[in-house]
């Protein structure tokens, strides 16, 4: 007959407390990872919206330069299916000493932004174009609303200035 010692009779494995602690640790890690991933995707979307607004601003500014700074520039008819642009009455306010050229709503890949084009002549023989592009925090198709007491950061505003010889 084989005699067993007390040590050999003990079960090998994990206790219920150890399993519960490990489960809690894994759950906390999973929740933390999910939160990190959510904010990473949100930051990526915001960066994409800002980059798109910057590209729209630059495209409109360079198109205006292409027509030699014409004060009758109308971008709504110039762009193909990649970007639709339509005249609107809403949009960022032009700088005080600039003449309003037009306000537009541009839609690129489902992202809409509101663009205000304005210009002025300076004493050095240059015509200056200011392009102010604003978009909603969510980047959807919502209408533009501006609170006069808010800052540019609250409105997601991108401004672009370019020059052309008169």
Secondary structure, 3 states (H helix, E strand, C coil): CCCCCHHHHCCCCCCHHHHHHHHHHHHHHHHHHHHHHHHHHHHHHHHHHHHHHHHHHHHHHHHHHHCCCCCCCCHHHCCCCCEEEEECCCCCCCCCCCEEEEEEEEEECCEEEEEEEEEEECCCCEEEEEEEEECCCCCCCCCCCCCCCCCHHHHCEEEEEEEEEC
